[in-house]
Amino acid sequence: MKVDLAPSALAELADIWDWNAAEWGIRRANGYLAFLRKAIFGLSKDHQSGRRVEDRPGIYYVVAKRRPQGHGHVIVYTSLDELVTVIHVFHTAQDWKSRI
């Protein structure tokens, strides 16, 4: 399957990079963004591993964490025919379900 990123997801990834660069430095920001992109583009082969978002038919999510404990990011997407579209990338501490 092909993976596409909606403009909202691209903007959120840019914000994630900016925050990480300001807090931890450019090298760590690049590494974390690479980690997220790997999880995102991994959906091309593993899109069925996502969980359904309650009360949102056709919308799924996966949680990407570097460590089992602590925070990570929620990747929200749709899957139709041969296309996975990532529509949002939220921090796990956010009330992300209300923002979809």
N, C-alpha and C positions, 0 to 999 in steps of 0.2 A: 504494500500500500504506500501511497505517497503521503507525506506529512506537509501541511501548509500552516503557516502562522498568520493569524488575523492581525490587522494593525494594532488592535488593543493588546495582544500578547507581545508583539514586538516592542511596543512602548513600555510595557511592564518589565520586560527583560532589560531594556535600557535603564530603567529606574533601579532595578536590582543591581546592575553593574555599577551604576553611579553610587549607590549607597555603600556597596562593598568596597569600592575604590576609596571612598572618603573615610570609611571606618578602618579598613584593613590593608589598603594599598592596591595598586594596579595589578600586581602579580596574583594576589589572592582573588581579586575580582575576576580576572581572566579565568582562573582555575575553576571558580564556582560557576561562572557562566558556561564553561565547557561541560561541567558536570550536569547542569540543567539541560543543555542542548542534547547531550547524550541520552538523557531520560526522555526528552521530547521526541527526538528522532527514533528512539527505540520503540515508540508506539507504532511505527510502520510494521513491525513484526509482532508486537505484543499489545495491540489496542484492546483486545478482549479482556485484559487483566484489570481494566478500570472498573470502578464502581459507579452505579447510577446515582445521579444527583436527585435526591428526593424532590418530588413535585416538578421536575424538569425533564419531561420525556425527551429522549435522544441525546441527553447531555451526560457525560461521564467525567470521572476524575481519577487521577493517581497522585499519590504523595511521593515526592522525591526528597529523601533525607540522606545526608552523608553518614550520619551516625544514628543508630536506633533511638537514642534519647535526644532530646532537644528539638529545635525547630527545623523546618525545611520549607518546601514550597509545594503548593497544590497546583497541578496542571489540569486545566479544565478543557475538555474537547468534545467534538462531535465526530461521528464516524458514519460515512455514507458511501456506499459502493466501494470504490478503491481510493477514497480520500479521507484522511484524518485531518481535521482542522482544529488546531489549538486556539481557543478563543480567549483564555485568560491564564495568567500565572500569578497566584496569590501566595503571600507568606502564610504559614500555618497559624500564626497568631491573629490573623485578620478574621473578621466575620465574613468570610468569602462567599458563603451561600447566599447571603442577603445582597451581594453585589453582582450576582449573575443576571 
